[in-house]
Amino acid sequence: MPLGVPKVFFLIPGEKEPDFHEL
């Protein structure tokens, strides 16, 4: 788990690799 990744992504089921470009 990268420290730069918000914990919110881990709360979303199925989102193992969140796209930072989608932010």
C-alpha positions as CSV (number, residue, x, y, z in Angstrom):
1,M,0.0,0.0,0.0
2,P,1.6,3.2,-1.2
3,L,1.6,5.9,1.5
4,G,0.6,8.4,-1.1
5,V,-2.7,6.7,-1.7
6,P,-5.7,8.0,0.3
7,K,-7.4,5.5,2.6
8,V,-10.7,6.3,0.8
9,F,-9.6,4.1,-2.2
10,F,-9.2,1.2,0.1
11,L,-12.7,1.6,1.3
12,I,-14.0,1.2,-2.3
13,P,-14.5,-2.5,-3.1
14,G,-13.0,-3.5,-6.5
15,E,-10.8,-0.5,-6.7
16,K,-7.4,-2.2,-6.2
17,E,-5.6,0.1,-8.6
18,P,-7.2,3.6,-8.5
19,D,-6.4,6.0,-11.3
20,F,-4.9,9.2,-10.0
21,H,-5.8,10.8,-13.3
22,E,-9.4,10.3,-12.4
23,L,-8.9,12.7,-9.5
